[in-house]
Amino acid sequence: MSAVRSLRKLGRAALLGPSPRHALPDAIEHVAKAHRAHHPGADLDILRRAYVLAEYSHRGQTRKSGEPYITHPLAVTLILAELGAETTTLTASLLHDTVEDTDVTLEQVRAEFGEEVGYLVDGVTKLEKVDYGAAAEPETFRKMLVATGNDVRVMSIKLADRLHNMRTLGVMRPEKQARIARVTRDVLIPLAERLGVQALKTELEDLVFAVLHPEEYARTRELIRDHNAGADPLAEIAESVRAVLREADIAAEVLIRPRHFLSVHRARAKRGELGPCDFGRLLILVAENADCYAVLGELHTCFTPMMSEFKDFIAVPKFNLYQSLHTAVADTAGRVAEVLVRTRRMHRVAEAGVIALGDPHRTSGAPHADPVGEAAAADDGRADPTRPGWLERLLEWQSHAPDPDTFWAELRDDLAQDREITVFCTDPGGPGRTAALHLPAGATCVDAAYARYGAAGHALVGARVDGRLAALGTVLRDGDSLQLLMAPEGTSGPSPQWLEHARTPTARIAIRTWLDACAEDGGPAEGERTEGTGGEARTAPPAATRASLHPPAAAAAASAAEPDAPGRAVQPRDRSAAVVGLPGALVRLARCCTPVPPDAVVGFAVRGGAVTVHRKGCPTVARMTAAGRETVTVRWQDSGAGCRVTLHAESLSRPHLLADLTEAIAAEGAAVVSAEVEPPREHRVRHTYTLWLEDAGELPRLMRAMREVPGVYDVVRATRTQP
């Protein structure tokens, strides 16, 4: 009722007309008083001029309630003034409906009040339904969010505007009330939460609760009414806390903070029947950060702490700038009270959020600079706390939303994510290229790829999380170290399964756009098939995954090779590549480890006077030495002779990997004798290549070149385990 009486008083003042020139009109005395409380030195003349223009331009207009229309911009401005908004915001708030609903033009506003005020008024001005039809509402919000990206005061005015409209929603038809309440619930309340404006958010939640769930609201109202009829046990606990803090010589203000309607309803749904201490929380306000922890120490010493309820949002602030210590303690009677501990600066930021930060374009030292806002920005560690990470992401993906319906649906989904994580993404290119990615809770490696690279995220083929290979759908946790493995641009792309992994609109819109383009082009090329392994896309030949290639050099090597088991790489005899201390001995390179220069090698004499040469690290060497076999000294000679070697390439499944690897091998001058690709397992695939090198000394460089192929995470020499 107090809000209604205040509106009627403002309405009567508006009907009396403006006061004499240069005098502050009576109708804005409430606004001026609230504004002076936060900004004692503010110049009120611009507010007077804004009110005079607004009152004149809206004169003769009435609201659905019958009140003069000017009562609405006055009430919106009062809401903002009480939250500590600076003068420019209040000026724009008084004028926020003039361009939309009167003959005043945006050019007039800019000429009279400056570019900043003009920008804010333009930002909250709705798009015409005549021009946009059913798309007017989503496109208006899109326009408003883009404007908010440059100046968050646009959204501050919109939130206050919606709060006053929700307060006076009762004069609307029930179906219109429900429609407005749903948009408020799905869009405006999450925005208020993300911008940290808790004072507006909690009241909006209660007003929406009353409209959309009238029966539950009525039951909750009765519960609160019955509770308020008796003595509040929190008052007794609060007095005990005050006594403890006085004895500890800690200056603190201890208040009882009642839960709002929706909070009571949620607590009842979670806990069942509520106890007498469940209808509110204790709020303890102190001067400095250190005092918060001193209070916490006393509470946990003199009362019984409920450690499961402890949260430190001072050391780790929420993504909306919120800071407080949360705990719960039980007194000697076993009554449990939830407690919030914060400084007075933290309290102001918790209530007013970005409104407490003032002008986002203000430089330090500017007139009426807001030290509270500057401290909040510095403590949060962001270069610009008025343009947080979630807003950056929203502005990015909305520019790619192809139509209003997609934008509207994705906006609601995006805003439903109410927590943010930070992961540290290191580019494969080398050290010193680490970026902090701010993502919504529940984001996956797919989301990280599109957040990091935009549309180039299509090339994602794998990821390492904290050094371990991870599936693309792996849900990331706060603080994870991430490395994204990318294919060359244009060689890979997402599959429909990626949509199951994507949590962010940035990723979903990019994936859908790519898939739609593929559908228009007729899908994968003829002779190829697109396969998905755990959500990964890859294009593979339709035939078996085994290939045998015989370029001239490979054919020559094959002709000199010994017969071996089917499908196995064969190893030729080589009488000039190694020499031993046995003159005339026949030298044979072991097939189990395929040694080549400059490997450290050792030999074993075998029947027929031959010597078999193994790499020193070969398991066969350890087994034969343990069995008492004597070794033969072996060394390589500089003959420049070619050799045959078998390599395993461990990689992540992606399209065209076989072609890229063989191209890299050919570029190093090696010939592929045979290639075998095993079926993928958990996103991973092994390629086995038998190669002929004209110069064995080129093997290390060849292996490095293969490792540099995107998707390949290791290349090793083949070692066959002997029975």
Sequence and secondary structure as in RCSB ss.txt:
>XXXX:A:sequence
MSAVRSLRKLGRAALLGPSPRHALPDAIEHVAKAHRAHHPGADLDILRRAYVLAEYSHRGQTRKSGEPYITHPLA
VTLILAELGAETTTLTASLLHDTVEDTDVTLEQVRAEFGEEVGYLVDGVTKLEKVDYGAAAEPETFRKMLVATGN
DVRVMSIKLADRLHNMRTLGVMRPEKQARIARVTRDVLIPLAERLGVQALKTELEDLVFAVLHPEEYARTRELIR
DHNAGADPLAEIAESVRAVLREADIAAEVLIRPRHFLSVHRARAKRGELGPCDFGRLLILVAENADCYAVLGELH
TCFTPMMSEFKDFIAVPKFNLYQSLHTAVADTAGRVAEVLVRTRRMHRVAEAGVIALGDPHRTSGAPHADPVGEA
AAADDGRADPTRPGWLERLLEWQSHAPDPDTFWAELRDDLAQDREITVFCTDPGGPGRTAALHLPAGATCVDAAY
ARYGAAGHALVGARVDGRLAALGTVLRDGDSLQLLMAPEGTSGPSPQWLEHARTPTARIAIRTWLDACAEDGGPA
EGERTEGTGGEARTAPPAATRASLHPPAAAAAASAAEPDAPGRAVQPRDRSAAVVGLPGALVRLARCCTPVPPDA
VVGFAVRGGAVTVHRKGCPTVARMTAAGRETVTVRWQDSGAGCRVTLHAESLSRPHLLADLTEAIAAEGAAVVSA
EVEPPREHRVRHTYTLWLEDAGELPRLMRAMREVPGVYDVVRATRTQP
>XXXX:A:secstr
 HHHHHHHHHHHHHHT   STTS  GGGHHHHHHHHHH TT   HHHHHHHHHHHHHHTT B TTSSBTTHHHHH
HHHHHHHTT  HHHHHHHHTTTHHHHSS  HHHHHHHH HHHHHHHHHH    HHHHGGGHHHHHHHHHHHHHHH
 THHHHHHHHHHHHHHHTGGGS HHHHHHHHHHIIIIIHHHHHHTT HHHHHHHHHHHHHHH HHHHHHHHHHHH
HHHTS  HHHHHHHHHHHHHHHTT   EEEEEE  HHHHHHHHHHHSS  TTTTEEEEEEESSHHHHHHHHHHHH
HHSEE GGG EETTTS  TTS   EEEEEE TT  EEEEEEEEHHHHHHHHHGGGGG  TT  TT TT  HHHHH
HHHHHT S TTS HHHHHHHHHHTT  SHHHHHHHHHHHHT   EEEEEEE TT TT EEEEEEETT BHHHHHH
HHHGGGGGGEEEEEETTEEE TT B  TT EEEEEE  TTS    TTHHHH  SHHHHHHHHHHHHHHHHTTSS 
TT EEEEETTEEEEE SS SEE    HHHHHHHHTB   STTS   BB SSSEEESSTT EEEE TTT   TTS 
EEEEE GGGEEEEEETT HHHHHHHHTT   B EEE      EEEEEEEEEE  TTHHHHHHHHHHHTT EEEEE
EE   BTTEEEEEEEEEESSGGGHHHHHHHHHTSTTEEEEEE      
